[in-house]
Amino acid sequence: MESPRVMFVGEDQDLWPELLKSADRDNWRFTFAHGGDEALVALDEQNFDAVVANLTLPGMSGAELLQEVRHRRPDVWRFLRAQPEAVAKAEGWAAAAHQVIDLPVGVEDIQTRLSQAFTQQVWKPSPVAETLLSTCPLLPSPPKLYYRMVDLLSSPTASLEKIGDLIEQDAPMAAKILQMVNSAIFSLQLKVNRASDAVLYLGVETTKAVVLMAHTVSCFSSLKRIALPAEKILTHSFHTARYARWIAQMECPRGQTSDQAFTAGLLHDIGKFLLAANRGEAYVRAIEYACKGSMTLQQAETDFFGVDHAELGGCLLASWGIPQPIVDAVALHHKPVWMGETGFAPITAVHAANVLANEQHAVDLGFVLSELNLDYLEAGGYGDSVEGWRNACVSRE
């Protein structure tokens, strides 16, 4: 295999010497371009494995450049260096980048992202998924409130009260969050009237996940016009999220895995909302096709659209700059074997939780429900753990 060739686009002269040192160490080949036009000329003249572009460039934005790269060279990995909140203001953000690299970030993190991509340790959306996402007329913009929460949490003065105050500054979102928290899904014993109380009851990580879900669902009012039981899907998503967290806590009691598993479980079916809102009539036919053909919904989706809801949802989250383990878990919760033997990860928890939640709280729409991929679980050493996971989840409800 030839040494990977990477092009960096942007005026980062202070960063370039450090990158060149890492290139020498890892036998990579780096090219540097100041702007989009220069980068496209280089793309026509040379083969690249990845393009890493700053959002702010002379002549065109980094998102616009990466969209052009996507059309010209769909095989090339695309990374956008930007503060995620800034991505929301950029034209053509949807499916522009496979990953968003937050600013400021050093060489080590960039090197890690590239290495994971080149060694297939992270999921990469297909061109079909990217095209479908970029042509959806009704698309949730990147979630500004979520990004602001992440920024606030990085401050040493962060507190639950400040997180609640931040949410309350966005009145429509605060109302949606309170509506979700007070619904039967969460089964709270007391009614929550303030966002700060919601944060207190749920905890910060759960609140962040709820913000993402509320942001997504609030964009899809048109779902009322079609035959998609949105409330049932939300309920199933919450059950899956809880199961995923509990399973992850059993296997990885420390670290971020359980929180990432919960978030991925809550968001694992957002691709269904995307398809229902943007391809409504065709999606109804896909559901009918699955029911008549005795197949899973994701099989029918692939036959109709060339991509299933899991990959489409993962593609959206990647465009938002959501942490990669969450993106991987959403995109591959029906196809976890793609990740190989990577040890226990959020994808392991969400794959199992989705199936176990359907066992206990089935959403019966007439099509075949997904089954556990025992080959994947056994390869990771978790084949004998399923029964324990099942019993633990049922006992904790």
Secondary structure, 3 states (H helix, E strand, C coil): CCCCEEEEECCCCCCHHHHHHHHHHHCCEEEEECCHHHHHHHHHHCCCCEEEEECCCCCCCHHHHHHHHHHHCCCCEEEEECCHHHHCCCCCCCCCCCEEECCCCCHHHHHHHHHHHHCCCCCCCCHHHHHHHHCCCCCCCCCHHHHHHHHHHCCCCCCHHHHHHHHHCCHHHHHHHHHHHCCCCCCCCCCCCCHHHHHHHHCHHHHHHHHHHHHHHHCCHHHHHCCCCHHHHHHHHHHHHHHHHHHHHHHCCCCCHHHHHHHHHHHCCHHHHHHHHHCHHHHHHHHHHHHHCCCEHHHHHHHHHCCCHHHHHHHHHHHHCCCHHHHHHHHCCCCHHHHCCCCCCHHHHHHHHHHHHHHHCCCCCCCECCCCCHHHHHHCCCHHHHHHHHHHHHHHC
